[in-house]
Amino acid sequence: MEFAAALLSAVVPLTPALKSWLESVVQRNRSAARAEIIRARSAGTGESRGTRSECEAGDD
């Protein structure tokens, strides 16, 4: 029982930081998914802008 109390007393102060970190990870994943959808839509309609290497390759 004392071990559980000690564990809880160590974990409770970390909870807000862990929650904030988890929300940050979730937001990054959502943003990456939205960007992937936008890239897929633009590639499907032929409106791709190309990459920097493709643009520089034509400068030779």
C-alpha positions in Angstrom: 0.0 0.0 0.0 2.9 2.4 0.8 4.4 1.6 -2.6 1.2 2.6 -4.4 1.0 5.9 -2.4 4.7 6.6 -3.3 4.1 5.8 -6.9 1.0 8.1 -7.1 2.8 10.9 -5.4 5.5 10.7 -8.1 3.1 10.4 -11.0 0.5 13.0 -10.2 2.9 16.0 -10.6 3.9 14.7 -14.0 0.4 14.3 -15.3 0.0 17.9 -16.8 3.3 17.7 -18.6 2.5 14.3 -20.0 -0.9 15.5 -21.1 0.6 18.5 -22.8 3.2 16.3 -24.6 0.6 13.9 -25.8 -1.6 16.7 -27.1 1.4 18.0 -29.0 2.1 14.6 -30.6 -1.5 14.3 -31.6 -1.6 17.7 -33.2 1.6 16.9 -35.2 0.1 13.7 -36.4 -3.1 15.4 -37.4 -1.2 18.1 -39.3 0.9 15.5 -41.1 -2.2 13.6 -42.1 -3.9 16.8 -43.4 -0.7 17.7 -45.4 -0.7 14.2 -46.9 -4.3 14.5 -48.0 -3.6 17.9 -49.6 -0.6 16.5 -51.4 -2.6 13.5 -52.6 -5.4 15.7 -53.9 -3.1 18.0 -55.7 -1.1 15.1 -57.2 -4.4 13.5 -58.4 -5.5 16.7 -60.2 -2.1 17.2 -61.8 -1.4 20.4 -59.9 1.8 19.3 -58.4 4.4 22.0 -57.9 7.4 19.8 -57.9 10.3 19.7 -55.5 13.3 21.9 -55.3 15.5 19.3 -56.9 13.2 19.0 -59.9 13.2 22.8 -60.3 17.0 23.0 -60.0 17.5 20.1 -62.5 16.1 22.2 -65.3 18.6 25.0 -64.7 21.5 23.2 -66.3 
